């Protein structure tokens, strides 16, 4: 659902635990985020994947219907 602390660090190039710097980077680069009770930024994985042009296997599988059931023998 959310990026892990390590994935967020990889995205922002700020180490795990540098939350204020990560939040600043996310703001400057237009990434929406929520804050945890501890002040850690929470970024939706689906948003990052969509923004970077990635699709999930489930979404890719839905792009074309399966007509194999309708084939005649």
Secondary structure, 3 states (H helix, E strand, C coil): CECCHHHHHHHHCCCCCCHHHHHHHHHHCCCCCEECCCCCEECEHHHHHHHCCCCCHHHHHCCCCCCHHHCCC
